Amino acid sequence: MMFENRCKAKIEAGLPAIGSWLMFPSPELVEFMGHLGFDYFIIDAEHGAYSPETTQQLVRAAEPSGITPIVRVSKNDQPLILGYLETGVLGVMVPHTRTVEDAQAVVRAVKYPPLGQRSAGSQTRAANYGLTQKPGEYF
């Protein structure tokens, strides 16, 4: 089962998406934000102490209320980005992206072939541990 990206759906429908930065690594705060009707929250792994393990706990807290978890990573690094994507975040913000080449590297990191170079980890949490998805839903 794939989780709906509420933020993306609103943007695609031409509607505003309302969200906030998460400054405290609190699953309870994430749940609360979701129940208040926020569409997304941003985990600041560039300036905050958010490891992929901490991020995964916040993503779990987001799922019941449908709030979209987005992470800002510390740098444009494919293995780093992949580690956060596999926690189940539904968006990635990459700071210091200044050139076309920088942007292309981000796309390669987040997209599966043929559009990118993201490796497939079908046994990860983001892929429901390989239990419920058909390959077409995962890719």
N, C-alpha and C positions, 0 to 999 in steps of 0.2 A: 504494500500500500504506500503510495506516494502522498506526502503531505502537501496540501495546497499552499502555494506561495501567495498569500493574501496581498502582500505589497505589490508584487508583479501583476496580479490580476487587476488591481485597482488602476495601476498605471496604464495597462493595456486598454482598459475601459475608459481612459481619459479622466479618471477621477483622482483626487488628491489622496495620497497615502500619508497617514499621520504616524509618526514614530518619535523615538527618543534614543539618546545615548544611554547605555547602562553603565553607571559608574561604580556599582557595587556588585560583586559576584554572588548575587542572591537569587536562587531559584524561586523563592517566594515572591520577590519583587517582579520577576519575569511573569509569573502566573497572574499577579495583580494587574500588571500592565495589559496583559492579554484580555483579562476580564473587564477592564475599563474601556476596551475597544481600540486600543492602539493597534495599528497594522503591522508595525515592525519595531525592532530595537536593534541597536548597533553595539556589539561587543568590541571594545577598544583594546585589541591585543597589540597595538603599536605602543601605546603609552600606559597601559594597565597590565596587571599581573594575571593575564588570562592565558593559560596553557590550553592545548587541545583537550586535556582531561577536564579542566574547569569548564571550558566551553561546552563540552558534551553534556554536562549536568544542566547547564542553562538551556540547551536545545531541548532536552527532555522535558523541562518545565514549560517550554513554549508550546509544545505540541497539543496538549489538551484544549488550550484556548484559541489556537490557530494563529497566534502572533508569529510573524516571520523573523527568524534570527538571521542577522547579517553580522559578519565579522570584518573588522579592519585589521589586516595583518601588518606586521612590522616592516616587511620589504617584499619586493617582487621576486619571489623565489618559489619555483614550482614545487619542490618537496614540502616546503612550509605551507603553501596554499593547499596542497593535497591533504595534509594532515588535518587542517581545519575543515575542509569539505567533507571529509569522512566522518566528522562528528555529526553531520546532518544540517549544518548551516545552509541556508537557501540563498545566500548572497555573500559576495566578497568585495570589500573595498580595498584597493591597493594604493597606498600613498606614494608620492614622488613619481607618479607616472607622467612623464613629461614629453616623451617622443612617440612617434608612430611605432617604433620598434618596442618600446616599453609596453604599449597597449597590446601589441601583437603577442608579446610574451605572456601577458595576463590571459588573453583568449586561449592560447595554447595550454595554459595551466588549468583552466576551468572547463574546457570543452573536450569531449571524447573524440577520437578519430571518426571521421576524416577531418573534422573542423579544428581539432586540437590534439594534444598529446597526453591528456589526462588518462592515467591508468585505471583499469577497472578492478575494483576490489569488491566483488559481489558478496563477500562475507562480512562486510562492515556494517556498522549501525545504520549509516545513511542508506544502505541497500537492504535494510531489514534482515540483515544477516543471511541473505540469500533465500529466505523462506517463503516470501509471499509475492515476489515480483516476477514477471516475465521479463526476459532480457530487453525487450523493446521498451518497457516502462523504466528500466534502470538507465538505459542509454538515451 
